[in-house]
């Protein structure tokens, strides 16, 4: 069957339309982001079950935040019996950070209260971090930009949220920001 010049022209117009759509709005990155969120939604119950099965209730870890976050936690956190018992501020931008103990009445920013998760060190136990992620995935799943889980214990090692936009010329990446943290140097306590 021979294609007519009309069919070839229509094919070229349709292909040009798809290319322009991708250049202007980038629907491919939106689809990729939705797949990433779906993958996180599938991984979360498994990771939480893995954490629960480990039976760890006393531990310490370092938490540092994304520079673009409203509050910028940067500390060594100690948890006993599932509750935060000690916070030592740390400057992770220097080679050998010196811990500075933070009294419990300064573990939260009174201007933000419970509105901003990262503004309250009392939130930093693994169960509350899991609960925060579950809430985000329920209320605003497209705001979850990245989540990574510890392969051994299942806790969240990296989290980022913000406003996802495609990378098209009419939807620049400017909105991919806002909150994020890394959990490092995890140590289970006996």
N, C-alpha and C positions, 0 to 999 in steps of 0.2 A: 504494500500500500504506500503510495507516494504522498508525502506531506505537501500541502499547498503553502504558498507564501503567507497566506492568511494565518494558518496554524503556527507557522514559525514565528510570525510577528506577535501573535497572542502569547506564545511561549516566552518570547523575549520580554514582553511587557510584564507578564506574571513574575518572571525571574527578577526583573528590575524592581518590581514592587516588593518582593520578599527581601531583597538586598537593602532597599531603602528602609523597610520596616526594622530590620536588624540594626542598621546603622543608627537610626533615630531613637529606637526604644529598647533594643536588645532583649527581646523576649526569650532568647536562649539562656541568658544568665538567670532570669527569673525562674525558668523551668529547672535549671540546675540547683538554684537555691531551695526551691520547693522539695526537690529530691533530697538535698542535704538535711533539711528540717525533718522530713519523713524518716530518714536514716537515724537521726538523733532520737526521734520519738520511739523508734524500735529498740535502740540501744539502751535508753534510760531505764526501763524496768529490769533489764538484765544486769546493768551496772549496779542499780540500787540493791537488787537481790544478792549480788556478789559482795557488796559492802556489808549488808546485813549478815550474810553467812560467815564473814570473817570475824564477826563478834567483837570488833574493836570499839571500845568506848573511851579509851584514854590514849591520847596521841598528841603530837605537836607537828607543826608545819609552818613554812614560810608562805606568806601571801603577798603578792605585789600586783599592782593594778596597771591598767592601761593609762597612759598619760592624759588621755582625753576624757577620762572618767570624772564625774562630778566630784566624788570623794576619791582620794587616792590612798587606799590602804597599802602599807608597806611595813610588815611586822612579822614577828615570830609569834604564833598563837599556840597556847597550850590548852588542851581540852582534857577534862577528867570527868568520868561518868557521863559523858555526852554534853557537858556544859563548859563554856570557856571560863578558865580560871586565871589565865595570865596572858597579857599582851605586852610584847617588847617591841617598840618601834625600831625599825632597821632602815638604814639608807643603803639600798641594794645597788646604788650607782657607784659606790666605792668598793675597792677590792676586799677589804676586811671590815665589814660593817660592825659597829659597836652597838649592842642592844641597849635601849633606854626604856626602862619599865614605865608602863602607862597605868595610872591608877584606874580602878573600875569606873569611877564617876566621869572619866574622860574617854570611855570606850565608844561613845556615840557623839554624833554632831546634833545638838539640840535644834538646829535650824532645819534639819531634814527628817528627824525622827525615823519612823518606819517607811517613809516614802521611798527612800533610796537605800537599797540593800547594802551597798558598799560603804555606807556612812555609819555603820554600827558594827563594831567588832564582836558584839554579842551574837551576831548572826553567823559567825564563822565556825560552825561545827558542821560536819559532813551531812547530817540529817537535814539541817536547815538549808544548806546549799542545794541538796536534792529537791527539797520542797519548793525553793525559789524557782528552780529550773522547771519543775512540773507546772507551777503556776504560770510561768511565761509561755510554756508550750500550750497551755490551755487558753489563756487570755489573748496572747498576741504571738502566735507561733512564727510569723514572718519576721518578727523583731529579733529572734535568736539567730545570730550570725555564725557562731562557731562553738562547738563543745567537744572536748576531748576527755576521755576517761582513763584512769590508771589501769593498766592491764592486769596487775596483781590483785588489787583490792576493789577496784571499780569506782572509787571516788572521782569527782570531777577535778581534772588537772588544769583545764583551760576553759574559760567561758567568755563569750563576747556577745553583746546585744546592741541594738541600735535601730536604725531605719534603713532597711534594704531598698536600694534602687538599682535598676539595671545600669548598664554601662553605656547606654546609647548617648548620642549627642544631645538629646532632649531630656535625658535622665542621668546626669553625671553622678559619679561615685561619692560626691560630697557628703551624703547622708549616712554612709557606712561608718558610724562612729558611736560612740557615747560611753559605754561601760564595758569593762572587761577585767578579768583577773587571771592570775596563774597561781596554782598551788604547787609548791616545790619542797624538797627536803622533808618529805613526810617520814615520821618515825612513830611507830606504834610503841606505846608504853606498857610495861608489864602490869 
